[in-house]
Amino acid sequence: MRKFLEKKGISLSAKVYFIDALGAMAFGLFATLLVGTILNTIGQSFNIKFLSETIWPLAQEATGPAIAVSIAYALKADRMILFSSTIVGIASNKLGGPMGVFIASLISVEVAKLVSKETKIDIVITPVVTVLVGVAIASFVGPVIQKFMTQIGVIIMDATKQKPFIMGIIVSVIVGIVLTLPISSAALCMTISLSGLAAGAATVGCCCQMIGFAVISYRENKMEGLIAQGLGTSMLQMPNIMRNPRVLIPPTLASAILGPVSTLVFKLENSPIGAGMGTCGLVGQISTFTEMSSTPFFTLLSIVLLMHIILPAIVSLIIDYFVRKLGWIKEGDLKLDFSK
């Protein structure tokens, strides 16, 4: 059985399913919903109807298929499975949201691999199996998953309103760490429909990781590292984190400090798509302006600059100074390899 599964490209690996596939899911989200959010914000701000009334609805409709294809690609599916996954994505996104797409695509792709290239009419059998299995799972499991994940988000958001200090710390730290680990914080926040104060704290946590790592590693990585981590992703530090987990201390403590400042003092809010993005492409900031449009522009701009960039940098640098004094982080521990 093991040899047969290996032959079919089925690994039954937790890493493949929950790291590689979830990471690919994020790319599907980025290429559709995230890009659409940016363009929609620009369209609404400058009254460009083509962006907000034409592209934005199309980006929303394309999200499910994009996630499904991304997951199939990550699972190294045959091209017939890959292309057939679009129907699975459409159905499962309508019935179960992003997590519904993830589960339905994962199972349908792996089941379709079992029959792929086993018959002389593979061009018919493989896509039929992919679609039938995927849509069946989406129909039976999707609504339950969507309700469950939404309820989790509601609980987190309600808890944040009632206990803004504690939940500000918890949400900021957890989502920030998820962003740095090889898991998608954007997919997580989208899946549980995180919004409001909790989403605002999540954004701050992500900013602390991205800006924090960017500034504390500046001596090793210079401007290239500053931009790559500050506007790209702090996930670049994963090899260094594996070698020395203590490098996580400065940005993580910064998120624990600034999370409750966000919920209690400035009451920052965000949307599910912006919550897990931090400063990546400035999506977190654009989304914050969209969600808090009633706040005066320059007032909100000052708060966003302070909470998303300035304070994460300052607090991380202060903590990094003491951590280096203790010898927990040494010169070269945060060096990135840009040659790959």
ChimeraX attribute file (.defattr): number of C-alpha atoms within 10 A of each C-alpha:
attribute: neighborCount
match mode: 1-to-1
recipient: residues
	/A:1	6
	/A:2	10
	/A:3	9
	/A:4	10
	/A:5	14
	/A:6	11
	/A:7	12
	/A:8	19
	/A:9	16
	/A:10	20
	/A:11	15
	/A:12	12
	/A:13	10
	/A:14	10
	/A:15	12
	/A:16	15
	/A:17	18
	/A:18	14
	/A:19	17
	/A:20	19
	/A:21	26
	/A:22	25
	/A:23	21
	/A:24	25
	/A:25	30
	/A:26	23
	/A:27	19
	/A:28	23
	/A:29	26
	/A:30	20
	/A:31	15
	/A:32	22
	/A:33	23
	/A:34	25
	/A:35	17
	/A:36	23
	/A:37	24
	/A:38	21
	/A:39	19
	/A:40	26
	/A:41	20
	/A:42	17
	/A:43	18
	/A:44	14
	/A:45	11
	/A:46	10
	/A:47	12
	/A:48	15
	/A:49	14
	/A:50	12
	/A:51	20
	/A:52	21
	/A:53	13
	/A:54	12
	/A:55	18
	/A:56	24
	/A:57	14
	/A:58	14
	/A:59	21
	/A:60	16
	/A:61	16
	/A:62	21
	/A:63	26
	/A:64	32
	/A:65	26
	/A:66	27
	/A:67	33
	/A:68	36
	/A:69	26
	/A:70	26
	/A:71	30
	/A:72	28
	/A:73	21
	/A:74	19
	/A:75	22
	/A:76	16
	/A:77	22
	/A:78	18
	/A:79	13
	/A:80	18
	/A:81	27
	/A:82	21
	/A:83	18
	/A:84	23
	/A:85	33
	/A:86	24
	/A:87	21
	/A:88	31
	/A:89	31
	/A:90	22
	/A:91	24
	/A:92	32
	/A:93	27
	/A:94	18
	/A:95	21
	/A:96	27
	/A:97	27
	/A:98	30
	/A:99	23
	/A:100	30
	/A:101	32
	/A:102	30
	/A:103	21
	/A:104	30
	/A:105	35
	/A:106	20
	/A:107	15
	/A:108	26
	/A:109	33
	/A:110	23
	/A:111	19
	/A:112	25
	/A:113	24
	/A:114	17
	/A:115	15
	/A:116	23
	/A:117	15
	/A:118	11
	/A:119	11
	/A:120	8
	/A:121	10
	/A:122	14
	/A:123	13
	/A:124	11
	/A:125	17
	/A:126	25
	/A:127	23
	/A:128	16
	/A:129	21
	/A:130	30
	/A:131	24
	/A:132	15
	/A:133	20
	/A:134	30
	/A:135	25
	/A:136	16
	/A:137	22
	/A:138	29
	/A:139	18
	/A:140	12
	/A:141	17
	/A:142	26
	/A:143	18
	/A:144	15
	/A:145	20
	/A:146	23
	/A:147	14
	/A:148	14
	/A:149	23
	/A:150	18
	/A:151	14
	/A:152	16
	/A:153	22
	/A:154	17
	/A:155	14
	/A:156	21
	/A:157	22
	/A:158	16
	/A:159	15
	/A:160	25
	/A:161	17
	/A:162	11
	/A:163	14
	/A:164	25
	/A:165	18
	/A:166	15
	/A:167	24
	/A:168	31
	/A:169	25
	/A:170	22
	/A:171	28
	/A:172	35
	/A:173	28
	/A:174	17
	/A:175	29
	/A:176	30
	/A:177	23
	/A:178	19
	/A:179	27
	/A:180	22
	/A:181	17
	/A:182	18
	/A:183	21
	/A:184	26
	/A:185	29
	/A:186	27
	/A:187	28
	/A:188	23
	/A:189	23
	/A:190	25
	/A:191	23
	/A:192	23
	/A:193	24
	/A:194	28
	/A:195	24
	/A:196	24
	/A:197	30
	/A:198	35
	/A:199	33
	/A:200	31
	/A:201	39
	/A:202	38
	/A:203	38
	/A:204	40
	/A:205	41
	/A:206	36
	/A:207	35
	/A:208	40
	/A:209	36
	/A:210	35
	/A:211	29
	/A:212	33
	/A:213	32
	/A:214	30
	/A:215	25
	/A:216	23
	/A:217	24
	/A:218	17
	/A:219	15
	/A:220	16
	/A:221	21
	/A:222	13
	/A:223	13
	/A:224	13
	/A:225	25
	/A:226	22
	/A:227	18
	/A:228	17
	/A:229	25
	/A:230	25
	/A:231	20
	/A:232	19
	/A:233	24
	/A:234	28
	/A:235	21
	/A:236	22
	/A:237	23
	/A:238	17
	/A:239	15
	/A:240	18
	/A:241	17
	/A:242	10
	/A:243	11
	/A:244	15
	/A:245	13
	/A:246	14
	/A:247	24
	/A:248	20
	/A:249	17
	/A:250	25
	/A:251	32
	/A:252	24
	/A:253	22
	/A:254	29
	/A:255	36
	/A:256	25
	/A:257	21
	/A:258	26
	/A:259	32
	/A:260	26
	/A:261	20
	/A:262	29
	/A:263	28
	/A:264	18
	/A:265	10
	/A:266	15
	/A:267	15
	/A:268	26
	/A:269	24
	/A:270	27
	/A:271	24
	/A:272	26
	/A:273	26
	/A:274	33
	/A:275	36
	/A:276	34
	/A:277	34
	/A:278	34
	/A:279	26
	/A:280	21
	/A:281	15
	/A:282	17
	/A:283	22
	/A:284	30
	/A:285	23
	/A:286	18
	/A:287	24
	/A:288	24
	/A:289	21
	/A:290	21
	/A:291	18
	/A:292	16
	/A:293	11
	/A:294	9
	/A:295	11
	/A:296	10
	/A:297	12
	/A:298	9
	/A:299	9
	/A:300	18
	/A:301	15
	/A:302	11
	/A:303	16
	/A:304	21
	/A:305	13
	/A:306	13
	/A:307	24
	/A:308	26
	/A:309	20
	/A:310	15
	/A:311	21
	/A:312	30
	/A:313	25
	/A:314	17
	/A:315	20
	/A:316	25
	/A:317	20
	/A:318	13
	/A:319	18
	/A:320	26
	/A:321	15
	/A:322	13
	/A:323	17
	/A:324	13
	/A:325	11
	/A:326	10
	/A:327	10
	/A:328	15
	/A:329	20
	/A:330	13
	/A:331	11
	/A:332	12
	/A:333	18
	/A:334	26
	/A:335	18
	/A:336	18
	/A:337	11
	/A:338	10
	/A:339	4
	/A:340	4
